[in-house]
Amino acid sequence: MGQGDSTFDKTLSMNQGICLLSQVPMRKEPNHRSEQISQLLFGETATILQEQDGWLKIESHFDSYPGWIEEYSINPLTRFQPEVKKKIILAEPFTTALSNDHPIILPAGSELPLLNDELSFTIANRMFKLHNAISEPHFSISTTALKFLHAPYLWGGRTVFGIDCSGFVQLVYKIAGTRLQRDAKAQASVGELIRSGAEILQGDLFFFGTDPEKISHVGIYLGNNRIIHASKSVRIDTIDDKGIFNTDLRKYTHQLQLIRRVAKIS
């Protein structure tokens, strides 16, 4: 089983796994040609639902999102390796660590157990040591979002190396301590609906689509009629009652449908 000597215990009714790679693609179907629909980040855990020809169907514990991953890409957690309850969520776009003298990139949103004085930690019997001290998460939504400016767009992506619109919003809010679902349509169903004429705050979420029932895009309000969102890359555009006005194309690209506030804004 790839990274470790143990294999998934078929006698356990609820098999648990943990990601010890930088990120693992989650696919819609159990094959390499299937589209990537999300990613599992370092330290995130999942329940194993099904095994099929070297693939595992998982459900992420963070957002309950299902998908298929290759069997080797996740480590088993047994009864004797419980999920870590107290976690550090990496806030910088990425950092590096050493494991068995080999470097590994840890992207923002990675979940680590509490560190010791030597900046090291152990997960699933493997020790990791960070190259540098990490900063405490900054709970400003807008400041966190700006750290990912110019990150390339990638369907199903959740890291600075490739990210989609809802993955970007989910990641920024995860760092800020708020759990959101994976897809924009699901994100649009939670929080406080901001009515027309109400004060809009930095960090509010703007949702776009052809109508309120067909949400296909989301972005984060930065104030001063600016929005940051992932469209070809993470970028800043202007926003008004009609939608997003792309400052490069000089045209509207996304039609505004609703605005929601899903966390205390700072």
For each residue, the residues with C-beta under 8 A, 3 or more apart:
1: 4 5 6 7 8 71 72 75 76
2: 71 72 73 75
3: 20 21 72 75 126
4: 1 75 76 124 125 126
5: 1
6: 1 76 78
7: 1 76
8: 1 12 15 17 48 51 56 76
9: 12 15 76 78
10: 15
11:
12: 8 9 15 78 79
13:
14: 47
15: 8 9 10 12 47 48 76
16: 45 46 47 48 76 77 78 83
17: 8 45 46 47 48 56 58 74 75 76 77
18: 43 44 45 46 74 75 76 77 83 123 124
19: 23 24 40 41 42 43 44 45 46 73 74 75
20: 3 42 43 74 75 99 123 124 126
21: 3 24 42 73 104
22: 41 42 104 105 106 107 159
23: 19 39 40 41 42 107 158 159
24: 19 21 39 40 69 70 73 74
25: 36 39 69 156
26: 36 37 38 39 40 58 60 65 67 68 69 156
27: 30 31 32 34 35 36 37 67 68 69
28: 34 35 37 67 68
29: 34 68
30: 27 34 52 53 55 57 68
31: 27 34 55
32: 27
33:
34: 27 28 29 30 31 68
35: 27 28 155 156
36: 25 26 27 39 154 155 156 157
37: 26 27 28 65 67 156
38: 26 60 65 67 156 158 167 182
39: 23 24 25 26 36 156 157 158 159 167
40: 19 23 24 26 44 46 58 60 69 74
41: 19 22 23 44 107 109 110 111 158 159
42: 19 20 21 22 23 104 106 107 110 111
43: 18 19 20 87 110 111 112 123
44: 18 19 40 41 60 61 62 110 111
45: 16 17 18 19 60 61 62 77 83 111
46: 16 17 18 19 40 58 59 60 61 74
47: 14 15 16 17 58 59 61
48: 8 15 16 17 51 56 57 58 74
49: 56 57 58 59 66
50: 56 57
51: 8 48 55 56 57 71
52: 30 55 56 57
53: 30
54: 70 71 72
55: 30 31 51 52 68 69 70 71
56: 8 17 48 49 50 51 52 68 69 70 71 74
57: 30 48 49 50 51 52 66 67 68
58: 17 26 40 46 47 48 49 66 67 68 69 74
59: 46 47 49 64 65 66
60: 26 38 40 44 45 46 63 64 65 66 67
61: 44 45 46 47 64 83
62: 44 45 65 174 179
63: 60 170 179 180 181 182
64: 59 60 61 181
65: 26 37 38 59 60 62 181 182
66: 49 57 58 59 60
67: 26 27 28 37 38 57 58 60
68: 26 27 28 29 30 34 55 56 57 58
69: 24 25 26 27 40 55 56 58 73 74
70: 24 54 55 56 73
71: 1 2 51 54 55 56 74
72: 1 2 3 54
73: 2 19 21 24 69 70
74: 17 18 19 20 24 40 46 48 56 58 69 71
75: 1 2 3 4 17 18 19 20 123 124 126
76: 1 4 6 7 8 9 15 16 17 18 81 124
77: 16 17 18 45 81 82 83 124
78: 6 9 12 16 81
79: 12 82
80:
81: 76 77 78 124 125
82: 77 79
83: 16 18 45 61 77
84: 87 111 113 123
85:
86: 113 114
87: 43 84 111 112 113 114
88: 111 112 113 114 115 134
89: 109 110 111 112 137 174 175 177
90: 94 95 106 107 108 109 110 111 112 134 175
91: 108 134 135 136 137 138 144 175
92: 95 108 134 135 147
93: 107 108 147 148 151 160
94: 90 105 106 107 108 159 160 161
95: 90 92 105 106 130 131 132 134
96: 103 104 105 106 130 131
97: 103 104 106 128 129 130 131
98: 101 102 103 104 128 129 131
99: 20 102 104 126 127 128 129
100: 126
101: 98
102: 98 99
103: 96 97 98
104: 21 22 42 96 97 98 99 128
105: 22 94 95 96
106: 22 42 90 94 95 96 97 110 112 130
107: 22 23 41 42 90 93 94 110 158 159 160 161
108: 90 91 92 93 94 147 148 159 160 171 175
109: 41 89 90 158 159 171 174 175
110: 41 42 43 44 89 90 106 107
111: 41 42 43 44 45 84 87 88 89 90
112: 43 87 88 89 90 106 115 121 123 128
113: 84 86 87 88 121 122 123
114: 86 87 88 121
115: 88 112 119 120 121 130 134
116: 119 120 121
117:
118: 129
119: 115 116 129 130 132 133
120: 115 116 127 128 129 130
121: 112 113 114 115 116 127 128
122: 113 125 126 127 128
123: 18 20 43 75 84 112 113 126 128
124: 4 18 20 75 76 77 81
125: 4 81 122
126: 3 4 20 75 99 100 122 123
127: 99 120 121 122
128: 97 98 99 104 112 120 121 122 123
129: 97 98 99 118 119 120
130: 95 96 97 106 115 119 120 133 134
131: 95 96 97 98
132: 95 119
133: 119 130
134: 88 90 91 92 95 115 130
135: 91 92 138
136: 91
137: 89 91 144 175 176 177
138: 91 135 143 144 175
139: 144 176 177 266
140: 143 144 176 202 203 266
141: 144 145 172 173 176 202 203 220 263 265 266
142: 145 146 202 203 220 222 223 228
143: 138 140 146 147
144: 91 137 138 139 140 141 147 172 175 176
145: 141 142 148 149 168 172 220 222 228
146: 142 143 149 222 228
147: 92 93 108 143 144 160
148: 93 108 145 151 160 163 168 171 172 234
149: 145 146 228 234 235 236
150: 233 234 235
151: 93 148 159 160 161 162 163 168 230 233 234
152: 161 162 163 233
153: 157 162 163 164 230 231 232 233 234
154: 36 157 161 162 163 164
155: 35 36 164
156: 25 26 35 36 37 38 39 164 167
157: 36 39 153 154 161 162 163 164 167
158: 23 38 39 41 107 109 163 167 170 171
159: 22 23 39 41 94 107 108 109 151 162 163 171
160: 93 94 107 108 147 148 151 163
161: 94 107 151 152 154 157
162: 151 152 153 154 157 159
163: 148 151 152 153 154 157 158 159 160 167 168 171 230 234
164: 153 154 155 156 157 167 168 230
165: 168 169 184 217 218 219 229 230 231
166: 169 170 182 183 184 187 218
167: 38 39 156 157 158 163 164 170 171 182 230
168: 145 148 151 163 164 165 171 172 229 230 234
169: 165 166 172 173 180 184 187 205 218 219 220
170: 63 158 166 167 173 174 180 181 182 187
171: 108 109 148 158 159 163 167 168 174 175
172: 141 144 145 148 168 169 175 176 220
173: 141 169 170 176 177 178 179 180 262 263
174: 62 89 109 170 171 177 178 179 180
175: 89 90 91 108 109 137 138 144 171 172
176: 137 139 140 141 144 172 173 263
177: 89 137 139 173 174 263
178: 173 174 262 263
179: 62 63 173 174
180: 63 169 170 173 174 187 190 262
181: 63 64 65 170 186 187 190
182: 38 63 65 166 167 170 186
183: 166 186 187
184: 165 166 169 187 188 207 215 216 217 218
185: 188 189 214 215 216
186: 181 182 183 189 190
187: 166 169 170 180 181 183 184 190 205 207 218 260 262
188: 184 185 205 207 215 218 257 258 260
189: 185 186
190: 180 181 186 187 260 262
191: 205 260 261 262 263
192: 260 261 262
193: 258 259 260
194: 198 200 204 258 259 260 261
195: 198
196:
197:
198: 194 195
199:
200: 194 204 221 259
201: 204 221 223 261 265
202: 140 141 142 221 222 223 265
203: 140 141 142 220 221 261 263 265 266
204: 194 200 201 220 221 259 260 261 265
205: 169 187 188 191 218 219 220 221 259 260 261 262
206: 218 219 220 221 227 239 256 258 259
207: 184 187 188 215 217 218 256 257 258 259 260
208: 215 216 217 218 219 243 244 254 255 256 257
209: 212 214 215 216 217 255 257
210: 214 216 255
211: 214 257
212: 209 215 257 258
213:
214: 185 209 210 211
215: 184 185 188 207 208 209 212 218 257 258
216: 184 185 208 209 210
217: 165 184 207 208 209 229 231 254
218: 165 166 169 184 187 188 205 206 207 208 215 229
219: 165 169 205 206 208 227 228 229 230 239 244 254
220: 141 142 145 169 172 203 204 205 206 227 228 229
221: 200 201 202 203 204 205 206 226 227 239 259
222: 142 145 146 202 226 227 228 236
223: 142 201 202 226
224:
225: 238 239 240
226: 221 222 223 236 237 238 239
227: 206 219 220 221 222 236 237 238 239 244
228: 142 145 146 149 219 220 222 234 235 236
229: 165 168 217 218 219 220 234 235 237 244 254
230: 151 153 163 164 165 167 168 219 233 234 235
231: 153 165 217 235 237 244 246 253 254
232: 153 235
233: 150 151 152 153 230
234: 148 149 150 151 153 163 168 228 229 230
235: 149 150 228 229 230 231 232
236: 149 222 226 227 228
237: 226 227 229 231 244 245 246 247 253
238: 225 226 227 244 245 247
239: 206 219 221 225 226 227 243 244 245 256
240: 225 243 245 256
241: 256
242: 245 252 255 256
243: 208 239 240 252 253 254 255 256
244: 208 219 227 229 231 237 238 239 252 253 254 256
245: 237 238 239 240 242 250 251 252 253
246: 231 237 249 250 251 252 253
247: 237 238 250
248:
249: 246 253
250: 245 246 247
251: 245 246
252: 242 243 244 245 246 255
253: 231 237 243 244 245 246 249
254: 208 217 219 229 231 243 244
255: 208 209 210 242 243 252
256: 206 207 208 239 240 241 242 243 244 259
257: 188 207 208 209 211 212 215
258: 188 193 194 206 207 212 215
259: 193 194 200 204 205 206 207 221 256
260: 187 188 190 191 192 193 194 204 205 207
261: 191 192 194 201 203 204 205 265
262: 173 178 180 187 190 191 192 205
263: 141 173 176 177 178 191 203
264:
265: 141 201 202 203 204 261
266: 139 140 141 203
